[in-house]
Amino acid sequence: MLKKNILILVIALSLALLIVAPVLVIPEKTLAQVVITPIPVPTTELNSVSTEKQTILQKVWDGIKATLKTTTAVAYKNAVKYLFNKVAYDFAVKLSTGNKGQQPLFID
């Protein structure tokens, strides 16, 4: 009897949540401000950019290159680690269950 009452309570709460939840999550108008500016057309050539801007751009580019180098190294290290872990795991499974009847290969 207690289980039946609990089941009825759970079903009633679920139905109530299904009915009430959409009412509580009504989308509201946002008050965000969006500034739309026209895309500037470059009027100067790249060579006429001031040296200060060039040094800033060079520092940003150097930072991007260093980040890419580090990211690539970490990704390569993780790939090699995954490969060796997978090979070792598969070898251990084969060694432990590779004989007839899933008997280990290392026991005669």
The first five atom37 places (N, CA, C, CB, O) and aatype in JSON, in Angstrom:
{
  "aatype": [12, 10, 11, 11, 2, 9, 10, 9, 10, 19, 9, 0, 10, 15, 10, 0, 10, 10, 9, 19, 0, 14, 19, 10, 19, 9, 14, 6, 11, 16, 10, 0, 5, 19, 19, 9, 16, 14, 9, 14, 19, 14, 16, 16, 6, 10, 2, 15, 19, 15, 16, 6, 11, 5, 16, 9, 10, 5, 11, 19, 17, 3, 7, 9, 11, 0, 16, 10, 11, 16, 16, 16, 0, 19, 0, 18, 11, 2, 0, 19, 11, 18, 10, 13, 2, 11, 19, 0, 18, 3, 13, 0, 19, 11, 10, 15, 16, 7, 2, 11, 7, 5, 5, 14, 10, 13, 9, 3],
  "atom_mask": [
    [1, 1, 1, 1, 1],
    [1, 1, 1, 1, 1],
    [1, 1, 1, 1, 1],
    [1, 1, 1, 1, 1],
    [1, 1, 1, 1, 1],
    [1, 1, 1, 1, 1],
    [1, 1, 1, 1, 1],
    [1, 1, 1, 1, 1],
    [1, 1, 1, 1, 1],
    [1, 1, 1, 1, 1],
    [1, 1, 1, 1, 1],
    [1, 1, 1, 1, 1],
    [1, 1, 1, 1, 1],
    [1, 1, 1, 1, 1],
    [1, 1, 1, 1, 1],
    [1, 1, 1, 1, 1],
    [1, 1, 1, 1, 1],
    [1, 1, 1, 1, 1],
    [1, 1, 1, 1, 1],
    [1, 1, 1, 1, 1],
    [1, 1, 1, 1, 1],
    [1, 1, 1, 1, 1],
    [1, 1, 1, 1, 1],
    [1, 1, 1, 1, 1],
    [1, 1, 1, 1, 1],
    [1, 1, 1, 1, 1],
    [1, 1, 1, 1, 1],
    [1, 1, 1, 1, 1],
    [1, 1, 1, 1, 1],
    [1, 1, 1, 1, 1],
    [1, 1, 1, 1, 1],
    [1, 1, 1, 1, 1],
    [1, 1, 1, 1, 1],
    [1, 1, 1, 1, 1],
    [1, 1, 1, 1, 1],
    [1, 1, 1, 1, 1],
    [1, 1, 1, 1, 1],
    [1, 1, 1, 1, 1],
    [1, 1, 1, 1, 1],
    [1, 1, 1, 1, 1],
    [1, 1, 1, 1, 1],
    [1, 1, 1, 1, 1],
    [1, 1, 1, 1, 1],
    [1, 1, 1, 1, 1],
    [1, 1, 1, 1, 1],
    [1, 1, 1, 1, 1],
    [1, 1, 1, 1, 1],
    [1, 1, 1, 1, 1],
    [1, 1, 1, 1, 1],
    [1, 1, 1, 1, 1],
    [1, 1, 1, 1, 1],
    [1, 1, 1, 1, 1],
    [1, 1, 1, 1, 1],
    [1, 1, 1, 1, 1],
    [1, 1, 1, 1, 1],
    [1, 1, 1, 1, 1],
    [1, 1, 1, 1, 1],
    [1, 1, 1, 1, 1],
    [1, 1, 1, 1, 1],
    [1, 1, 1, 1, 1],
    [1, 1, 1, 1, 1],
    [1, 1, 1, 1, 1],
    [1, 1, 1, 0, 1],
    [1, 1, 1, 1, 1],
    [1, 1, 1, 1, 1],
    [1, 1, 1, 1, 1],
    [1, 1, 1, 1, 1],
    [1, 1, 1, 1, 1],
    [1, 1, 1, 1, 1],
    [1, 1, 1, 1, 1],
    [1, 1, 1, 1, 1],
    [1, 1, 1, 1, 1],
    [1, 1, 1, 1, 1],
    [1, 1, 1, 1, 1],
    [1, 1, 1, 1, 1],
    [1, 1, 1, 1, 1],
    [1, 1, 1, 1, 1],
    [1, 1, 1, 1, 1],
    [1, 1, 1, 1, 1],
    [1, 1, 1, 1, 1],
    [1, 1, 1, 1, 1],
    [1, 1, 1, 1, 1],
    [1, 1, 1, 1, 1],
    [1, 1, 1, 1, 1],
    [1, 1, 1, 1, 1],
    [1, 1, 1, 1, 1],
    [1, 1, 1, 1, 1],
    [1, 1, 1, 1, 1],
    [1, 1, 1, 1, 1],
    [1, 1, 1, 1, 1],
    [1, 1, 1, 1, 1],
    [1, 1, 1, 1, 1],
    [1, 1, 1, 1, 1],
    [1, 1, 1, 1, 1],
    [1, 1, 1, 1, 1],
    [1, 1, 1, 1, 1],
    [1, 1, 1, 1, 1],
    [1, 1, 1, 0, 1],
    [1, 1, 1, 1, 1],
    [1, 1, 1, 1, 1],
    [1, 1, 1, 0, 1],
    [1, 1, 1, 1, 1],
    [1, 1, 1, 1, 1],
    [1, 1, 1, 1, 1],
    [1, 1, 1, 1, 1],
    [1, 1, 1, 1, 1],
    [1, 1, 1, 1, 1],
    [1, 1, 1, 1, 1]
  ],
  "atom_positions": [
    [[0.83, -1.19, 0.0], [0.0, 0.0, 0.0], [0.87, 1.25, 0.0], [-0.94, 0.0, 1.2], [0.56, 2.23, -0.68]],
    [[1.97, 1.21, 0.77], [2.86, 2.37, 0.86], [3.55, 2.62, -0.48], [3.91, 2.17, 1.97], [3.71, 3.77, -0.89]],
    [[3.95, 1.54, -1.16], [4.6, 1.68, -2.46], [3.63, 2.28, -3.48], [5.13, 0.33, -2.95], [4.03, 3.08, -4.32]],
    [[2.36, 1.88, -3.4], [1.37, 2.41, -4.32], [1.16, 3.9, -4.08], [0.04, 1.65, -4.16], [1.02, 4.66, -5.04]],
    [[1.13, 4.32, -2.82], [0.98, 5.74, -2.49], [2.18, 6.55, -2.97], [0.78, 5.93, -0.99], [2.03, 7.67, -3.46]],
    [[3.36, 5.98, -2.81], [4.57, 6.68, -3.26], [4.57, 6.8, -4.78], [5.85, 5.93, -2.78], [4.93, 7.84, -5.32]],
    [[4.15, 5.75, -5.47], [4.08, 5.78, -6.92], [3.08, 6.83, -7.39], [3.69, 4.4, -7.47], [3.37, 7.57, -8.33]],
    [[1.94, 6.9, -6.76], [0.93, 7.91, -7.11], [1.47, 9.31, -6.86], [-0.38, 7.68, -6.31], [1.24, 10.22, -7.65]],
    [[2.19, 9.48, -5.76], [2.77, 10.79, -5.43], [3.82, 11.19, -6.47], [3.4, 10.77, -4.03], [3.86, 12.34, -6.9]],
    [[4.65, 10.25, -6.87], [5.68, 10.54, -7.87], [5.04, 10.9, -9.2], [6.62, 9.35, -8.04], [5.47, 11.85, -9.86]],
    [[4.03, 10.16, -9.6], [3.34, 10.46, -10.86], [2.66, 11.82, -10.79], [2.3, 9.36, -11.18], [2.72, 12.59, -11.75]],
    [[2.02, 12.13, -9.67], [1.34, 13.42, -9.52], [2.35, 14.56, -9.57], [0.55, 13.47, -8.2], [2.1, 15.58, -10.22]],
    [[3.48, 14.41, -8.9], [4.5, 15.45, -8.92], [5.1, 15.61, -10.32], [5.61, 15.13, -7.91], [5.38, 16.73, -10.75]],
    [[5.28, 14.51, -11.02], [5.8, 14.58, -12.38], [4.85, 15.32, -13.3], [6.07, 13.18, -12.92], [5.26, 16.17, -14.08]],
    [[3.57, 14.99, -13.21], [2.58, 15.68, -14.04], [2.49, 17.15, -13.68], [1.2, 15.02, -13.87], [2.39, 18.0, -14.57]],
    [[2.54, 17.46, -12.39], [2.5, 18.86, -11.98], [3.72, 19.61, -12.5], [2.42, 18.97, -10.45], [3.61, 20.76, -12.93]],
    [[4.86, 18.98, -12.46], [6.08, 19.61, -12.96], [6.01, 19.81, -14.46], [7.31, 18.76, -12.6], [6.46, 20.83, -14.98]],
    [[5.43, 18.85, -15.17], [5.29, 18.99, -16.62], [4.34, 20.12, -16.99], [4.79, 17.68, -17.22], [4.5, 20.74, -18.04]],
    [[3.37, 20.38, -16.15], [2.41, 21.45, -16.42], [2.95, 22.81, -15.98], [1.08, 21.16, -15.73], [2.78, 23.8, -16.68]],
    [[3.61, 22.86, -14.83], [4.05, 24.12, -14.25], [5.37, 24.61, -14.84], [4.19, 23.98, -12.75], [5.57, 25.82, -14.98]],
    [[6.27, 23.7, -15.19], [7.6, 24.09, -15.66], [7.57, 24.99, -16.89], [8.42, 22.87, -15.96], [8.27, 26.0, -16.91]],
    [[6.79, 24.67, -17.93], [6.77, 25.58, -19.08], [6.24, 26.97, -18.75], [5.93, 24.99, -20.19], [6.64, 27.95, -19.38]],
    [[5.36, 27.07, -17.78], [4.83, 28.37, -17.39], [5.92, 29.19, -16.7], [3.61, 28.22, -16.48], [5.97, 30.41, -16.87]],
    [[6.77, 28.54, -15.94], [7.82, 29.25, -15.21], [8.98, 29.65, -16.12], [8.34, 28.39, -14.08], [9.76, 30.54, -15.78]],
    [[9.1, 29.01, -17.26], [10.24, 29.25, -18.14], [9.76, 29.97, -19.4], [10.95, 27.93, -18.49], [10.14, 29.59, -20.51]],
    [[8.97, 30.98, -19.25], [8.49, 31.75, -20.39], [9.61, 32.7, -20.82], [7.17, 32.54, -20.03], [10.17, 33.41, -19.99]],
    [[9.94, 32.73, -22.11], [10.98, 33.63, -22.56], [10.58, 35.09, -22.35], [11.3, 33.38, -24.04], [9.43, 35.47, -22.57]],
    [[11.53, 35.88, -21.93], [11.27, 37.29, -21.7], [12.09, 38.13, -22.65], [11.57, 37.67, -20.24], [13.12, 37.7, -23.16]],
    [[11.62, 39.34, -22.88], [12.33, 40.26, -23.74], [13.61, 40.71, -23.04], [11.43, 41.48, -24.1], [13.59, 41.08, -21.86]],
    [[14.71, 40.68, -23.77], [15.97, 41.12, -23.19], [16.15, 42.61, -23.43], [17.15, 40.33, -23.76], [15.61, 43.18, -24.37]],
    [[16.91, 43.21, -22.57], [17.17, 44.64, -22.67], [18.62, 44.9, -23.07], [16.84, 45.34, -21.35], [19.2, 45.93, -22.71]],
    [[19.19, 43.98, -23.8], [20.58, 44.14, -24.22], [20.67, 45.19, -25.31], [21.16, 42.8, -24.72], [19.74, 45.37, -26.1]],
    [[21.78, 45.88, -25.33], [22.0, 46.89, -26.34], [22.98, 46.36, -27.36], [22.5, 48.21, -25.72], [24.07, 45.9, -27.0]],
    [[22.61, 46.43, -28.61], [23.47, 45.97, -29.68], [23.87, 47.18, -30.5], [22.77, 44.89, -30.55], [23.02, 47.92, -31.0]],
    [[25.15, 47.37, -30.65], [25.66, 48.48, -31.45], [26.11, 47.9, -32.78], [26.83, 49.24, -30.73], [27.0, 47.06, -32.83]],
    [[25.49, 48.35, -33.84], [25.84, 47.88, -35.17], [26.63, 48.98, -35.86], [24.57, 47.49, -35.99], [26.13, 50.09, -36.08]],
    [[27.85, 48.66, -36.19], [28.7, 49.63, -36.88], [29.06, 49.07, -38.24], [29.97, 49.96, -36.05], [29.18, 47.86, -38.41]],
    [[29.23, 49.93, -39.2], [29.62, 49.43, -40.52], [31.03, 48.87, -40.49], [29.52, 50.55, -41.56], [31.87, 49.3, -39.7]],
    [[31.29, 47.91, -41.36], [32.62, 47.31, -41.46], [33.56, 48.33, -42.08], [32.59, 45.99, -42.29], [33.29, 48.82, -43.18]],
    [[34.65, 48.65, -41.4], [35.55, 49.66, -41.97], [36.27, 49.12, -43.2], [36.57, 50.12, -40.91], [36.72, 47.97, -43.21]],
    [[36.38, 49.93, -44.18], [37.09, 49.58, -45.4], [38.53, 50.07, -45.24], [36.41, 50.2, -46.68], [38.75, 51.25, -44.98]],
    [[39.51, 49.17, -45.4], [40.88, 49.61, -45.23], [41.26, 50.62, -46.32], [41.84, 48.41, -45.27], [41.1, 50.38, -47.51]],
    [[41.76, 51.74, -45.86], [42.13, 52.79, -46.81], [43.63, 52.89, -46.97], [41.58, 54.12, -46.37], [44.12, 53.57, -47.87]],
    [[44.38, 52.2, -46.1], [45.83, 52.27, -46.2], [46.37, 50.89, -46.51], [46.46, 52.82, -44.9], [45.72, 49.88, -46.25]],
    [[47.53, 50.85, -47.06], [48.17, 49.58, -47.34], [48.81, 49.03, -46.06], [49.23, 49.73, -48.46], [48.99, 49.76, -45.09]],
    [[49.15, 47.76, -46.08], [49.73, 47.12, -44.91], [51.09, 47.74, -44.57], [49.87, 45.62, -45.14], [51.45, 47.81, -43.4]],
    [[51.82, 48.17, -45.55], [53.15, 48.74, -45.31], [53.08, 50.08, -44.61], [53.9, 48.89, -46.62], [54.05, 50.49, -43.97]],
    [[51.96, 50.76, -44.7], [51.87, 52.08, -44.08], [51.38, 52.02, -42.63], [50.95, 52.96, -44.89], [51.17, 53.06, -42.01]],
    [[51.21, 50.81, -42.09], [50.8, 50.67, -40.7], [51.96, 51.12, -39.82], [50.38, 49.19, -40.37], [53.12, 50.82, -40.1]],
    [[51.64, 51.83, -38.76], [52.69, 52.38, -37.91], [53.5, 51.26, -37.25], [52.08, 53.29, -36.83], [53.02, 50.13, -37.1]],
    [[54.71, 51.58, -36.87], [55.59, 50.56, -36.28], [55.06, 50.08, -34.95], [57.0, 51.12, -36.1], [55.27, 48.92, -34.58]],
    [[54.36, 50.94, -34.24], [53.78, 50.52, -32.95], [52.73, 49.44, -33.17], [53.16, 51.74, -32.21], [52.69, 48.45, -32.44]],
    [[51.89, 49.63, -34.16], [50.89, 48.63, -34.47], [51.54, 47.34, -34.96], [49.9, 49.16, -35.51], [51.07, 46.25, -34.65]],
    [[52.61, 47.47, -35.74], [53.3, 46.28, -36.23], [53.91, 45.49, -35.08], [54.38, 46.68, -37.22], [53.87, 44.26, -35.1]],
    [[54.48, 46.18, -34.09], [55.06, 45.45, -32.96], [53.97, 44.75, -32.15], [55.87, 46.4, -32.06], [54.16, 43.64, -31.67]],
    [[52.84, 45.41, -32.0], [51.73, 44.79, -31.27], [51.25, 43.55, -32.03], [50.57, 45.79, -31.07], [51.03, 42.5, -31.43]],
    [[51.07, 43.69, -33.34], [50.64, 42.55, -34.14], [51.66, 41.42, -34.1], [50.4, 42.99, -35.59], [51.29, 40.25, -34.06]],
    [[52.93, 41.76, -34.1], [53.98, 40.74, -34.04], [53.94, 40.0, -32.7], [55.37, 41.38, -34.24], [54.12, 38.78, -32.67]],
    [[53.71, 40.73, -31.62], [53.62, 40.09, -30.3], [52.4, 39.17, -30.22], [53.55, 41.16, -29.18], [52.47, 38.08, -29.65]],
    [[51.3, 39.61, -30.79], [50.1, 38.77, -30.8], [50.35, 37.51, -31.62], [48.88, 39.55, -31.37], [50.0, 36.41, -31.19]],
    [[50.96, 37.67, -32.79], [51.25, 36.53, -33.65], [52.21, 35.56, -32.95], [51.84, 36.99, -34.98], [52.04, 34.34, -33.04]],
    [[53.23, 36.09, -32.26], [54.17, 35.23, -31.53], [53.44, 34.46, -30.43], [55.32, 36.07, -30.93], [53.73, 33.29, -30.19]],
    [[52.51, 35.12, -29.76], [51.73, 34.44, -28.73], [50.86, 33.33, -29.3], [0.0, 0.0, 0.0], [50.73, 32.26, -28.71]],
    [[50.26, 33.59, -30.46], [49.43, 32.58, -31.11], [50.29, 31.39, -31.52], [48.7, 33.16, -32.33], [49.89, 30.24, -31.34]],
    [[51.47, 31.66, -32.08], [52.35, 30.57, -32.49], [52.8, 29.74, -31.29], [53.58, 31.13, -33.23], [52.83, 28.51, -31.37]],
    [[53.14, 30.4, -30.18], [53.56, 29.66, -28.99], [52.42, 28.8, -28.44], [54.06, 30.63, -27.91], [52.64, 27.66, -28.03]],
    [[51.22, 29.36, -28.44], [50.06, 28.6, -27.96], [49.79, 27.39, -28.85], [48.82, 29.49, -27.89], [49.53, 26.29, -28.36]],
    [[49.85, 27.59, -30.17], [49.64, 26.47, -31.08], [50.71, 25.4, -30.92], [49.62, 26.97, -32.52], [50.42, 24.21, -30.99]],
    [[51.94, 25.82, -30.69], [53.03, 24.86, -30.51], [52.79, 24.03, -29.25], [54.4, 25.59, -30.42], [52.94, 22.8, -29.27]],
    [[52.42, 24.68, -28.16], [52.16, 23.97, -26.91], [50.95, 23.05, -27.05], [51.92, 24.97, -25.77], [50.99, 21.9, -26.6]],
    [[49.89, 23.55, -27.67], [48.68, 22.75, -27.85], [48.96, 21.52, -28.7], [47.57, 23.59, -28.49], [48.48, 20.42, -28.39]],
    [[49.73, 21.7, -29.76], [50.08, 20.57, -30.62], [50.9, 19.54, -29.87], [50.84, 21.06, -31.85], [50.69, 18.34, -30.03]],
    [[51.84, 20.0, -29.06], [52.68, 19.08, -28.3], [51.84, 18.28, -27.3], [53.78, 19.85, -27.57], [52.04, 17.07, -27.15]],
    [[50.94, 18.94, -26.63], [50.09, 18.25, -25.65], [49.17, 17.25, -26.35], [49.25, 19.26, -24.84], [48.98, 16.14, -25.87]],
    [[48.61, 17.64, -27.49], [47.74, 16.73, -28.23], [48.51, 15.5, -28.71], [47.1, 17.46, -29.44], [48.0, 14.39, -28.64]],
    [[49.73, 15.7, -29.2], [50.56, 14.58, -29.65], [50.89, 13.65, -28.48], [51.86, 15.09, -30.3], [50.81, 12.42, -28.6]],
    [[51.24, 14.25, -27.34], [51.57, 13.45, -26.16], [50.36, 12.63, -25.71], [52.05, 14.35, -25.01], [50.5, 11.45, -25.37]],
    [[49.18, 13.24, -25.71], [47.97, 12.51, -25.3], [47.63, 11.4, -26.28], [46.8, 13.48, -25.18], [47.18, 10.33, -25.88]],
    [[47.84, 11.65, -27.58], [47.56, 10.62, -28.58], [48.49, 9.42, -28.42], [47.69, 11.21, -30.0], [48.05, 8.28, -28.5]],
    [[49.77, 9.68, -28.19], [50.73, 8.59, -28.0], [50.4, 7.82, -26.73], [52.18, 9.13, -27.95], [50.45, 6.59, -26.71]],
    [[50.07, 8.55, -25.67], [49.72, 7.9, -24.4], [48.49, 7.01, -24.57], [49.46, 8.95, -23.3], [48.47, 5.88, -24.07]],
    [[47.47, 7.5, -25.29], [46.26, 6.72, -25.53], [46.59, 5.47, -26.34], [45.2, 7.56, -26.25], [46.11, 4.38, -26.04]],
    [[47.41, 5.63, -27.38], [47.78, 4.5, -28.23], [48.47, 3.41, -27.41], [48.69, 4.96, -29.37], [48.09, 2.24, -27.49]],
    [[49.47, 3.78, -26.62], [50.2, 2.78, -25.84], [49.33, 2.15, -24.76], [51.42, 3.41, -25.21], [49.45, 0.95, -24.49]],
    [[48.45, 2.94, -24.14], [47.53, 2.36, -23.15], [46.57, 1.37, -23.8], [46.73, 3.46, -22.45], [46.29, 0.32, -23.23]],
    [[46.08, 1.69, -24.99], [45.16, 0.8, -25.7], [45.87, -0.48, -26.11], [44.59, 1.5, -26.94], [45.31, -1.57, -25.95]],
    [[47.09, -0.38, -26.62], [47.84, -1.58, -27.03], [48.14, -2.44, -25.8], [49.17, -1.19, -27.74], [47.99, -3.66, -25.86]],
    [[48.56, -1.82, -24.7], [48.87, -2.59, -23.5], [47.63, -3.28, -22.94], [49.49, -1.68, -22.43], [47.69, -4.43, -22.52]],
    [[46.51, -2.57, -22.94], [45.27, -3.16, -22.45], [44.84, -4.34, -23.32], [44.15, -2.11, -22.4], [44.51, -5.41, -22.8]],
    [[44.85, -4.14, -24.63], [44.45, -5.22, -25.54], [45.37, -6.43, -25.41], [44.44, -4.72, -26.99], [44.91, -7.57, -25.45]],
    [[46.67, -6.19, -25.26], [47.62, -7.28, -25.09], [47.36, -8.04, -23.78], [49.06, -6.74, -25.11], [47.4, -9.27, -23.76]],
    [[47.09, -7.3, -22.71], [46.81, -7.94, -21.42], [45.54, -8.77, -21.48], [46.7, -6.88, -20.3], [45.48, -9.87, -20.92]],
    [[44.52, -8.26, -22.16], [43.27, -9.01, -22.28], [43.5, -10.28, -23.1], [42.17, -8.15, -22.94], [43.02, -11.35, -22.74]],
    [[44.23, -10.15, -24.2], [44.52, -11.31, -25.03], [45.35, -12.34, -24.28], [45.24, -10.88, -26.32], [45.12, -13.54, -24.4]],
    [[46.32, -11.87, -23.5], [47.18, -12.76, -22.74], [46.4, -13.49, -21.65], [48.33, -11.98, -22.12], [46.66, -14.66, -21.36]],
    [[45.44, -12.79, -21.04], [44.71, -13.4, -19.92], [43.52, -14.24, -20.37], [44.24, -12.32, -18.98], [43.07, -15.1, -19.6]],
    [[43.0, -14.04, -21.57], [41.82, -14.8, -21.99], [41.94, -15.34, -23.4], [40.59, -13.94, -21.88], [40.92, -15.6, -24.04]],
    [[43.14, -15.51, -23.91], [43.31, -15.89, -25.3], [43.32, -17.37, -25.59], [0.0, 0.0, 0.0], [43.26, -17.76, -26.76]],
    [[43.39, -18.21, -24.6], [43.45, -19.65, -24.8], [42.04, -20.21, -24.93], [44.2, -20.33, -23.63], [41.06, -19.48, -24.84]],
    [[41.93, -21.52, -25.16], [40.63, -22.16, -25.28], [39.82, -21.97, -24.01], [40.79, -23.65, -25.6], [40.35, -22.1, -22.9]],
    [[38.55, -21.68, -24.18], [37.67, -21.5, -23.02], [38.01, -20.28, -22.21], [0.0, 0.0, 0.0], [37.72, -20.23, -21.01]],
    [[38.61, -19.31, -22.81], [39.04, -18.06, -22.17], [40.02, -18.34, -21.02], [37.83, -17.28, -21.65], [40.02, -17.63, -20.01]],
    [[40.82, -19.35, -21.17], [41.87, -19.63, -20.2], [43.06, -18.74, -20.52], [42.27, -21.14, -20.21], [43.25, -18.35, -21.67]],
    [[43.87, -18.4, -19.51], [45.03, -17.56, -19.78], [46.07, -18.29, -20.63], [45.65, -17.11, -18.46], [46.23, -19.51, -20.57]],
    [[46.76, -17.49, -21.43], [47.79, -18.04, -22.3], [49.09, -18.38, -21.55], [48.09, -17.06, -23.42], [49.89, -19.2, -22.01]],
    [[49.3, -17.75, -20.4], [50.56, -17.93, -19.69], [50.56, -19.16, -18.77], [50.87, -16.69, -18.88], [51.58, -19.45, -18.14]],
    [[49.45, -19.89, -18.66], [49.39, -21.12, -17.86], [49.25, -22.3, -18.8], [48.2, -21.07, -16.84], [48.36, -22.33, -19.65]],
    [[50.14, -23.27, -18.64], [50.07, -24.46, -19.5], [49.09, -25.47, -18.98], [51.41, -25.1, -19.63], [48.92, -26.52, -19.59]]
  ]
}
